[in-house]
Amino acid sequence: MTIRRYRPVDMIFPGGAAAKAANKCPVCRSDIREGEFTSELSAREFTISGLCQKCQDFVFAAPEED
């Protein structure tokens, strides 16, 4: 019997693990290209969430001042 573990990110992004395995962003479905990430931290975030650089830039952008 195999026990499948779910990570919280898999609950937020259903199908995210399959998208990441196919080298696609789970949010925008764009192809992930080698060398796309602007930093080691961004590349590491990809291993967690599967987000492409563009989606990471949007999600982690500093809040705008009013």
DORO-277359 format. One record per atom (N, C-alpha, C): residue number from 1; residue in one letter; atom name; x, y, z. Coordinates in steps of 0.2 Angstrom, whole numbers, plus 2048, in hexadecimal, padded with zeros to 3 digits. Example, Ala and Ser with C-alpha at 12.3 -4.5 7.8 and 13.67 -1.06 7.14 Angstrom:
<recs>
<rec><k>1</k><r>a</r><a>N</a><x>842</x><y>7E4</y><z>827</z></rec>
<rec><k>1</k><r>a</r><a>CA</a><x>83E</x><y>7EA</y><z>827</z></rec>
<rec><k>1</k><r>a</r><a>C</a><x>842</x><y>7F0</y><z>827</z></rec>
<rec><k>2</k><r>s</r><a>N</a><x>840</x><y>7F5</y><z>823</z></rec>
<rec><k>2</k><r>s</r><a>CA</a><x>844</x><y>7FB</y><z>824</z></rec>
<rec><k>2</k><r>s</r><a>C</a><x>840</x><y>800</y><z>827</z></rec>
</recs>
This chain:
<recs>
<rec><k>1</k><r>m</r><a>N</a><x>804</x><y>7FA</y><z>800</z></rec>
<rec><k>1</k><r>m</r><a>CA</a><x>800</x><y>800</y><z>800</z></rec>
<rec><k>1</k><r>m</r><a>C</a><x>804</x><y>806</y><z>800</z></rec>
<rec><k>2</k><r>t</r><a>N</a><x>803</x><y>80B</y><z>7FC</z></rec>
<rec><k>2</k><r>t</r><a>CA</a><x>807</x><y>811</y><z>7FB</z></rec>
<rec><k>2</k><r>t</r><a>C</a><x>803</x><y>817</y><z>7FE</z></rec>
<rec><k>3</k><r>i</r><a>N</a><x>806</x><y>81A</y><z>803</z></rec>
<rec><k>3</k><r>i</r><a>CA</a><x>803</x><y>820</y><z>806</z></rec>
<rec><k>3</k><r>i</r><a>C</a><x>805</x><y>826</y><z>802</z></rec>
<rec><k>4</k><r>r</r><a>N</a><x>801</x><y>82A</y><z>800</z></rec>
<rec><k>4</k><r>r</r><a>CA</a><x>802</x><y>830</y><z>7FC</z></rec>
<rec><k>4</k><r>r</r><a>C</a><x>802</x><y>836</y><z>801</z></rec>
<rec><k>5</k><r>r</r><a>N</a><x>807</x><y>83A</y><z>801</z></rec>
<rec><k>5</k><r>r</r><a>CA</a><x>807</x><y>840</y><z>805</z></rec>
<rec><k>5</k><r>r</r><a>C</a><x>806</x><y>846</y><z>801</z></rec>
<rec><k>6</k><r>y</r><a>N</a><x>801</x><y>84A</y><z>804</z></rec>
<rec><k>6</k><r>y</r><a>CA</a><x>7FF</x><y>850</y><z>801</z></rec>
<rec><k>6</k><r>y</r><a>C</a><x>803</x><y>856</y><z>804</z></rec>
<rec><k>7</k><r>r</r><a>N</a><x>805</x><y>85B</y><z>801</z></rec>
<rec><k>7</k><r>r</r><a>CA</a><x>808</x><y>860</y><z>803</z></rec>
<rec><k>7</k><r>r</r><a>C</a><x>803</x><y>866</y><z>803</z></rec>
<rec><k>8</k><r>p</r><a>N</a><x>804</x><y>86B</y><z>808</z></rec>
<rec><k>8</k><r>p</r><a>CA</a><x>7FF</x><y>870</y><z>807</z></rec>
<rec><k>8</k><r>p</r><a>C</a><x>7FE</x><y>874</y><z>801</z></rec>
<rec><k>9</k><r>v</r><a>N</a><x>804</x><y>875</y><z>7FD</z></rec>
<rec><k>9</k><r>v</r><a>CA</a><x>804</x><y>878</y><z>7F7</z></rec>
<rec><k>9</k><r>v</r><a>C</a><x>800</x><y>874</y><z>7F2</z></rec>
<rec><k>10</k><r>d</r><a>N</a><x>800</x><y>86D</y><z>7F3</z></rec>
<rec><k>10</k><r>d</r><a>CA</a><x>7FC</x><y>869</y><z>7EE</z></rec>
<rec><k>10</k><r>d</r><a>C</a><x>7F4</x><y>86A</y><z>7EF</z></rec>
<rec><k>11</k><r>m</r><a>N</a><x>7F2</x><y>86C</y><z>7F5</z></rec>
<rec><k>11</k><r>m</r><a>CA</a><x>7EB</x><y>86E</y><z>7F6</z></rec>
<rec><k>11</k><r>m</r><a>C</a><x>7EA</x><y>875</y><z>7F4</z></rec>
<rec><k>12</k><r>i</r><a>N</a><x>7EE</x><y>87A</y><z>7F4</z></rec>
<rec><k>12</k><r>i</r><a>CA</a><x>7ED</x><y>880</y><z>7F1</z></rec>
<rec><k>12</k><r>i</r><a>C</a><x>7ED</x><y>880</y><z>7E9</z></rec>
<rec><k>13</k><r>f</r><a>N</a><x>7F1</x><y>87C</y><z>7E6</z></rec>
<rec><k>13</k><r>f</r><a>CA</a><x>7F2</x><y>87C</y><z>7DF</z></rec>
<rec><k>13</k><r>f</r><a>C</a><x>7F1</x><y>874</y><z>7DD</z></rec>
<rec><k>14</k><r>p</r><a>N</a><x>7EA</x><y>872</y><z>7DD</z></rec>
<rec><k>14</k><r>p</r><a>CA</a><x>7E9</x><y>86C</y><z>7DA</z></rec>
<rec><k>14</k><r>p</r><a>C</a><x>7EB</x><y>86A</y><z>7D3</z></rec>
<rec><k>15</k><r>g</r><a>N</a><x>7EF</x><y>865</y><z>7D3</z></rec>
<rec><k>15</k><r>g</r><a>CA</a><x>7F2</x><y>863</y><z>7CC</z></rec>
<rec><k>15</k><r>g</r><a>C</a><x>7F9</x><y>866</y><z>7CB</z></rec>
<rec><k>16</k><r>g</r><a>N</a><x>7FB</x><y>86A</y><z>7D1</z></rec>
<rec><k>16</k><r>g</r><a>CA</a><x>801</x><y>86D</y><z>7D0</z></rec>
<rec><k>16</k><r>g</r><a>C</a><x>807</x><y>868</y><z>7D0</z></rec>
<rec><k>17</k><r>a</r><a>N</a><x>807</x><y>863</y><z>7D3</z></rec>
<rec><k>17</k><r>a</r><a>CA</a><x>80C</x><y>85E</y><z>7D3</z></rec>
<rec><k>17</k><r>a</r><a>C</a><x>80D</x><y>85B</y><z>7CC</z></rec>
<rec><k>18</k><r>a</r><a>N</a><x>807</x><y>85A</y><z>7C9</z></rec>
<rec><k>18</k><r>a</r><a>CA</a><x>807</x><y>857</y><z>7C2</z></rec>
<rec><k>18</k><r>a</r><a>C</a><x>80A</x><y>85C</y><z>7BD</z></rec>
<rec><k>19</k><r>a</r><a>N</a><x>808</x><y>863</y><z>7BE</z></rec>
<rec><k>19</k><r>a</r><a>CA</a><x>80A</x><y>868</y><z>7BA</z></rec>
<rec><k>19</k><r>a</r><a>C</a><x>812</x><y>869</y><z>7BA</z></rec>
<rec><k>20</k><r>k</r><a>N</a><x>814</x><y>869</y><z>7C1</z></rec>
<rec><k>20</k><r>k</r><a>CA</a><x>81B</x><y>86A</y><z>7C2</z></rec>
<rec><k>20</k><r>k</r><a>C</a><x>81F</x><y>864</y><z>7BF</z></rec>
<rec><k>21</k><r>a</r><a>N</a><x>81D</x><y>85E</y><z>7BF</z></rec>
<rec><k>21</k><r>a</r><a>CA</a><x>820</x><y>858</y><z>7BC</z></rec>
<rec><k>21</k><r>a</r><a>C</a><x>820</x><y>859</y><z>7B5</z></rec>
<rec><k>22</k><r>a</r><a>N</a><x>81B</x><y>85C</y><z>7B2</z></rec>
<rec><k>22</k><r>a</r><a>CA</a><x>81B</x><y>85D</y><z>7AA</z></rec>
<rec><k>22</k><r>a</r><a>C</a><x>81F</x><y>864</y><z>7A9</z></rec>
<rec><k>23</k><r>n</r><a>N</a><x>823</x><y>867</y><z>7AD</z></rec>
<rec><k>23</k><r>n</r><a>CA</a><x>826</x><y>86D</y><z>7AC</z></rec>
<rec><k>23</k><r>n</r><a>C</a><x>821</x><y>873</y><z>7AA</z></rec>
<rec><k>24</k><r>k</r><a>N</a><x>81C</x><y>873</y><z>7AD</z></rec>
<rec><k>24</k><r>k</r><a>CA</a><x>817</x><y>879</y><z>7AC</z></rec>
<rec><k>24</k><r>k</r><a>C</a><x>815</x><y>87C</y><z>7B3</z></rec>
<rec><k>25</k><r>c</r><a>N</a><x>814</x><y>882</y><z>7B3</z></rec>
<rec><k>25</k><r>c</r><a>CA</a><x>812</x><y>886</y><z>7B8</z></rec>
<rec><k>25</k><r>c</r><a>C</a><x>80B</x><y>884</y><z>7BA</z></rec>
<rec><k>26</k><r>p</r><a>N</a><x>809</x><y>883</y><z>7C0</z></rec>
<rec><k>26</k><r>p</r><a>CA</a><x>802</x><y>881</y><z>7C2</z></rec>
<rec><k>26</k><r>p</r><a>C</a><x>7FD</x><y>886</y><z>7C2</z></rec>
<rec><k>27</k><r>v</r><a>N</a><x>800</x><y>88D</y><z>7C1</z></rec>
<rec><k>27</k><r>v</r><a>CA</a><x>7FB</x><y>892</y><z>7C1</z></rec>
<rec><k>27</k><r>v</r><a>C</a><x>7FA</x><y>895</y><z>7BA</z></rec>
<rec><k>28</k><r>c</r><a>N</a><x>7FF</x><y>896</y><z>7B6</z></rec>
<rec><k>28</k><r>c</r><a>CA</a><x>7FE</x><y>899</y><z>7B0</z></rec>
<rec><k>28</k><r>c</r><a>C</a><x>7FF</x><y>894</y><z>7AA</z></rec>
<rec><k>29</k><r>r</r><a>N</a><x>801</x><y>88E</y><z>7AC</z></rec>
<rec><k>29</k><r>r</r><a>CA</a><x>802</x><y>888</y><z>7A7</z></rec>
<rec><k>29</k><r>r</r><a>C</a><x>808</x><y>889</y><z>7A2</z></rec>
<rec><k>30</k><r>s</r><a>N</a><x>80C</x><y>88E</y><z>7A3</z></rec>
<rec><k>30</k><r>s</r><a>CA</a><x>812</x><y>88F</y><z>79F</z></rec>
<rec><k>30</k><r>s</r><a>C</a><x>817</x><y>88A</y><z>7A0</z></rec>
<rec><k>31</k><r>d</r><a>N</a><x>81B</x><y>889</y><z>79B</z></rec>
<rec><k>31</k><r>d</r><a>CA</a><x>821</x><y>884</y><z>79B</z></rec>
<rec><k>31</k><r>d</r><a>C</a><x>826</x><y>887</y><z>79F</z></rec>
<rec><k>32</k><r>i</r><a>N</a><x>829</x><y>883</y><z>7A4</z></rec>
<rec><k>32</k><r>i</r><a>CA</a><x>82F</x><y>885</y><z>7A8</z></rec>
<rec><k>32</k><r>i</r><a>C</a><x>835</x><y>884</y><z>7A4</z></rec>
<rec><k>33</k><r>r</r><a>N</a><x>839</x><y>889</y><z>7A3</z></rec>
<rec><k>33</k><r>r</r><a>CA</a><x>83F</x><y>889</y><z>79F</z></rec>
<rec><k>33</k><r>r</r><a>C</a><x>845</x><y>889</y><z>7A3</z></rec>
<rec><k>34</k><r>e</r><a>N</a><x>84A</x><y>885</y><z>7A1</z></rec>
<rec><k>34</k><r>e</r><a>CA</a><x>850</x><y>885</y><z>7A5</z></rec>
<rec><k>34</k><r>e</r><a>C</a><x>853</x><y>88C</y><z>7A5</z></rec>
<rec><k>35</k><r>g</r><a>N</a><x>856</x><y>88E</y><z>7AB</z></rec>
<rec><k>35</k><r>g</r><a>CA</a><x>859</x><y>894</y><z>7AB</z></rec>
<rec><k>35</k><r>g</r><a>C</a><x>854</x><y>89A</y><z>7AC</z></rec>
<rec><k>36</k><r>e</r><a>N</a><x>84D</x><y>898</y><z>7AD</z></rec>
<rec><k>36</k><r>e</r><a>CA</a><x>848</x><y>89D</y><z>7AE</z></rec>
<rec><k>36</k><r>e</r><a>C</a><x>849</x><y>8A1</y><z>7B4</z></rec>
<rec><k>37</k><r>f</r><a>N</a><x>84B</x><y>89E</y><z>7B9</z></rec>
<rec><k>37</k><r>f</r><a>CA</a><x>84A</x><y>8A1</y><z>7C0</z></rec>
<rec><k>37</k><r>f</r><a>C</a><x>850</x><y>8A6</y><z>7C1</z></rec>
<rec><k>38</k><r>t</r><a>N</a><x>84E</x><y>8AC</y><z>7C4</z></rec>
<rec><k>38</k><r>t</r><a>CA</a><x>853</x><y>8B2</y><z>7C5</z></rec>
<rec><k>38</k><r>t</r><a>C</a><x>857</x><y>8B1</y><z>7CB</z></rec>
<rec><k>39</k><r>s</r><a>N</a><x>856</x><y>8AC</y><z>7CF</z></rec>
<rec><k>39</k><r>s</r><a>CA</a><x>85A</x><y>8AB</y><z>7D5</z></rec>
<rec><k>39</k><r>s</r><a>C</a><x>85A</x><y>8A4</y><z>7D7</z></rec>
<rec><k>40</k><r>e</r><a>N</a><x>85E</x><y>8A2</y><z>7DC</z></rec>
<rec><k>40</k><r>e</r><a>CA</a><x>85E</x><y>89B</y><z>7DF</z></rec>
<rec><k>40</k><r>e</r><a>C</a><x>858</x><y>89A</y><z>7E3</z></rec>
<rec><k>41</k><r>l</r><a>N</a><x>856</x><y>8A0</y><z>7E6</z></rec>
<rec><k>41</k><r>l</r><a>CA</a><x>84F</x><y>89F</y><z>7EA</z></rec>
<rec><k>41</k><r>l</r><a>C</a><x>849</x><y>89E</y><z>7E6</z></rec>
<rec><k>42</k><r>s</r><a>N</a><x>849</x><y>8A1</y><z>7E0</z></rec>
<rec><k>42</k><r>s</r><a>CA</a><x>843</x><y>8A0</y><z>7DB</z></rec>
<rec><k>42</k><r>s</r><a>C</a><x>843</x><y>899</y><z>7D9</z></rec>
<rec><k>43</k><r>a</r><a>N</a><x>849</x><y>896</y><z>7D7</z></rec>
<rec><k>43</k><r>a</r><a>CA</a><x>84A</x><y>88F</y><z>7D5</z></rec>
<rec><k>43</k><r>a</r><a>C</a><x>848</x><y>88B</y><z>7DB</z></rec>
<rec><k>44</k><r>r</r><a>N</a><x>849</x><y>88C</y><z>7E1</z></rec>
<rec><k>44</k><r>r</r><a>CA</a><x>847</x><y>888</y><z>7E6</z></rec>
<rec><k>44</k><r>r</r><a>C</a><x>840</x><y>888</y><z>7E7</z></rec>
<rec><k>45</k><r>e</r><a>N</a><x>83D</x><y>88E</y><z>7E7</z></rec>
<rec><k>45</k><r>e</r><a>CA</a><x>836</x><y>88F</y><z>7E7</z></rec>
<rec><k>45</k><r>e</r><a>C</a><x>832</x><y>88B</y><z>7E2</z></rec>
<rec><k>46</k><r>f</r><a>N</a><x>835</x><y>88A</y><z>7DC</z></rec>
<rec><k>46</k><r>f</r><a>CA</a><x>832</x><y>886</y><z>7D7</z></rec>
<rec><k>46</k><r>f</r><a>C</a><x>831</x><y>87F</y><z>7D9</z></rec>
<rec><k>47</k><r>t</r><a>N</a><x>836</x><y>87C</y><z>7DD</z></rec>
<rec><k>47</k><r>t</r><a>CA</a><x>836</x><y>876</y><z>7DF</z></rec>
<rec><k>47</k><r>t</r><a>C</a><x>831</x><y>875</y><z>7E4</z></rec>
<rec><k>48</k><r>i</r><a>N</a><x>82E</x><y>87A</y><z>7E8</z></rec>
<rec><k>48</k><r>i</r><a>CA</a><x>829</x><y>87A</y><z>7ED</z></rec>
<rec><k>48</k><r>i</r><a>C</a><x>822</x><y>87A</y><z>7E9</z></rec>
<rec><k>49</k><r>s</r><a>N</a><x>821</x><y>880</y><z>7E6</z></rec>
<rec><k>49</k><r>s</r><a>CA</a><x>81B</x><y>882</y><z>7E3</z></rec>
<rec><k>49</k><r>s</r><a>C</a><x>81A</x><y>880</y><z>7DC</z></rec>
<rec><k>50</k><r>g</r><a>N</a><x>81F</x><y>880</y><z>7D8</z></rec>
<rec><k>50</k><r>g</r><a>CA</a><x>81F</x><y>87F</y><z>7D1</z></rec>
<rec><k>50</k><r>g</r><a>C</a><x>81E</x><y>885</y><z>7CD</z></rec>
<rec><k>51</k><r>l</r><a>N</a><x>81D</x><y>88B</y><z>7D0</z></rec>
<rec><k>51</k><r>l</r><a>CA</a><x>81C</x><y>891</y><z>7CD</z></rec>
<rec><k>51</k><r>l</r><a>C</a><x>822</x><y>893</y><z>7C8</z></rec>
<rec><k>52</k><r>c</r><a>N</a><x>820</x><y>896</y><z>7C2</z></rec>
<rec><k>52</k><r>c</r><a>CA</a><x>825</x><y>899</y><z>7BE</z></rec>
<rec><k>52</k><r>c</r><a>C</a><x>827</x><y>89F</y><z>7C1</z></rec>
<rec><k>53</k><r>q</r><a>N</a><x>82C</x><y>8A2</y><z>7BE</z></rec>
<rec><k>53</k><r>q</r><a>CA</a><x>82F</x><y>8A9</y><z>7C0</z></rec>
<rec><k>53</k><r>q</r><a>C</a><x>82A</x><y>8AE</y><z>7C0</z></rec>
<rec><k>54</k><r>k</r><a>N</a><x>826</x><y>8AF</y><z>7BB</z></rec>
<rec><k>54</k><r>k</r><a>CA</a><x>821</x><y>8B4</y><z>7BA</z></rec>
<rec><k>54</k><r>k</r><a>C</a><x>81C</x><y>8B4</y><z>7C0</z></rec>
<rec><k>55</k><r>c</r><a>N</a><x>819</x><y>8AE</y><z>7C1</z></rec>
<rec><k>55</k><r>c</r><a>CA</a><x>814</x><y>8AD</y><z>7C6</z></rec>
<rec><k>55</k><r>c</r><a>C</a><x>817</x><y>8AE</y><z>7CD</z></rec>
<rec><k>56</k><r>q</r><a>N</a><x>81E</x><y>8AC</y><z>7CE</z></rec>
<rec><k>56</k><r>q</r><a>CA</a><x>821</x><y>8AD</y><z>7D5</z></rec>
<rec><k>56</k><r>q</r><a>C</a><x>822</x><y>8B5</y><z>7D6</z></rec>
<rec><k>57</k><r>d</r><a>N</a><x>823</x><y>8B9</y><z>7D0</z></rec>
<rec><k>57</k><r>d</r><a>CA</a><x>824</x><y>8C0</y><z>7D1</z></rec>
<rec><k>57</k><r>d</r><a>C</a><x>81D</x><y>8C3</y><z>7D3</z></rec>
<rec><k>58</k><r>f</r><a>N</a><x>818</x><y>8C0</y><z>7D0</z></rec>
<rec><k>58</k><r>f</r><a>CA</a><x>811</x><y>8C3</y><z>7D2</z></rec>
<rec><k>58</k><r>f</r><a>C</a><x>80F</x><y>8C1</y><z>7D9</z></rec>
<rec><k>59</k><r>v</r><a>N</a><x>810</x><y>8BB</y><z>7DB</z></rec>
<rec><k>59</k><r>v</r><a>CA</a><x>80E</x><y>8B9</y><z>7E2</z></rec>
<rec><k>59</k><r>v</r><a>C</a><x>812</x><y>8BC</y><z>7E7</z></rec>
<rec><k>60</k><r>f</r><a>N</a><x>819</x><y>8BD</y><z>7E6</z></rec>
<rec><k>60</k><r>f</r><a>CA</a><x>81D</x><y>8BF</y><z>7EB</z></rec>
<rec><k>60</k><r>f</r><a>C</a><x>81F</x><y>8C7</y><z>7EA</z></rec>
<rec><k>61</k><r>a</r><a>N</a><x>81B</x><y>8CA</y><z>7E6</z></rec>
<rec><k>61</k><r>a</r><a>CA</a><x>81D</x><y>8D1</y><z>7E5</z></rec>
<rec><k>61</k><r>a</r><a>C</a><x>81B</x><y>8D5</y><z>7EC</z></rec>
<rec><k>62</k><r>a</r><a>N</a><x>81F</x><y>8DA</y><z>7ED</z></rec>
<rec><k>62</k><r>a</r><a>CA</a><x>81E</x><y>8DF</y><z>7F3</z></rec>
<rec><k>62</k><r>a</r><a>C</a><x>817</x><y>8E2</y><z>7F2</z></rec>
<rec><k>63</k><r>p</r><a>N</a><x>813</x><y>8E3</y><z>7F7</z></rec>
<rec><k>63</k><r>p</r><a>CA</a><x>80D</x><y>8E6</y><z>7F7</z></rec>
<rec><k>63</k><r>p</r><a>C</a><x>80E</x><y>8EE</y><z>7F5</z></rec>
<rec><k>64</k><r>e</r><a>N</a><x>809</x><y>8F0</y><z>7F1</z></rec>
<rec><k>64</k><r>e</r><a>CA</a><x>809</x><y>8F7</y><z>7EF</z></rec>
<rec><k>64</k><r>e</r><a>C</a><x>807</x><y>8FC</y><z>7F4</z></rec>
<rec><k>65</k><r>e</r><a>N</a><x>80A</x><y>901</y><z>7F5</z></rec>
<rec><k>65</k><r>e</r><a>CA</a><x>809</x><y>906</y><z>7FA</z></rec>
<rec><k>65</k><r>e</r><a>C</a><x>802</x><y>90A</y><z>7F7</z></rec>
<rec><k>66</k><r>d</r><a>N</a><x>7FE</x><y>90C</y><z>7FC</z></rec>
<rec><k>66</k><r>d</r><a>CA</a><x>7F8</x><y>910</y><z>7FA</z></rec>
<rec><k>66</k><r>d</r><a>C</a><x>7FA</x><y>918</y><z>7F9</z></rec>
</recs>
